[in-house]
Amino acid sequence: MDNFPASTIIHYFIGHLEHSLQLLQDIPLGHKFAIQEIKAGKEILKYAESIGVATELIRPGQHVHVHNMESQRGGKDR
């Protein structure tokens, strides 16, 4: 499989509670998608570590990548 097509239902766990969401966009294999709404200017967390800041509203099931986030690693002033 090269990607997860839009409208795929994803199941995941937070602690012992199972959650699910429907992907809103095609997600390339190995890429990230939001599991909750992330407002512009808010940190984006991956495995509880900040990886960047949202540059626009990101809805659950949307692809999270350079088009809607700014990385905090290797930034302009680092």
SULZICOR-V225584 format. One record per residue. N is the residue number from 0. BURIAL is + if it has 16 or more other C-alpha atoms within 10 Angstrom, else -. Layout:
((N	BURIAL) (N	BURIAL))
This chain:
((0	-) (1	-) (2	-) (3	+) (4	-) (5	-) (6	-) (7	-) (8	-) (9	-) (10	-) (11	-) (12	-) (13	-) (14	-) (15	-) (16	-) (17	-) (18	-) (19	-) (20	+) (21	+) (22	+) (23	+) (24	-) (25	+) (26	+) (27	-) (28	-) (29	-) (30	-) (31	-) (32	+) (33	+) (34	+) (35	-) (36	-) (37	+) (38	-) (39	-) (40	-) (41	-) (42	+) (43	+) (44	-) (45	-) (46	-) (47	-) (48	-) (49	-) (50	+) (51	+) (52	+) (53	+) (54	+) (55	-) (56	-) (57	+) (58	+) (59	+) (60	+) (61	+) (62	+) (63	+) (64	-) (65	-) (66	-) (67	+) (68	+) (69	+) (70	-) (71	-) (72	-) (73	-) (74	-) (75	-) (76	-) (77	-))
